Amino acid sequence: MPEKQRYIIDTDALFSKNYLKLKGKGLVTLISLYEFILVIRSMRIEIMKMGSKKRAEGYLKLLNW
């Protein structure tokens, strides 16, 4: 059985619309996931500062999927 070629998916790909095309064909590194979590948390903090508590809670729920 031939081995499937897999690609490493970096953080930029996780945040792009092209991620759906890459999904299942690549490997997401732990560093990419960590950076993804940091970006989501910082977005949550910024949104809390702006006063959108409901939206900030949505980002927190995303991290707890």
N, C-alpha and C positions, 0 to 999 in steps of 0.2 A: 504494500500500500504506500503510495507516494506521500511524503509529508507535505502539509500545506505550508506555504510561505506566510509568515506572520510579520507584522510591522510593529514597532514600538510607537505607541501613541503618546505624544508629549502634551504638556499643558495647553499650548496654543490650539491643538486639535480638539481638546476637550471642550473649549469655549467656542469653537467655530461651528457653523452649520454643516460642515463636511464631516462632523463626527458620526452622523447617522450613516454615512456611506462607509466609514471605517469600522463601525461597530461590528464585532464578531470576527474581523479580519486582523485585528491587532491586539497587542498586549499593552495595558495601561500600567505604567510604572508606579511604584509607591510614592516616588518623589512628585509625580504629576498629580496624584490624588491629594497629597499633602498641600501642594500649591493651590489646588482647586479649593480645598477646605479653607485655606488662609484667605483667598480672595472672597469667598462667600461670607466668611465671618467679618471681614473688613467692610463689605457691602452692607451687612446687617448693622454694623455700628454706625456707618454713615447715615443709613436710613433712619435709625433711631434718633440721631441728632437732628434730622430734619422733621421729626415728629410723626412719621408714618409707622406707628407701632404694629399694625396688622400686617403690613408688607414685610417688616423686619421679622415677624414671627414666621412668615412663609419661608424665608431663607433658612431660618433655624430648623423648620420641619424638613426642608430639603436635605440638610445635613444628617438628620436622624432617620432617613429612609431606611 
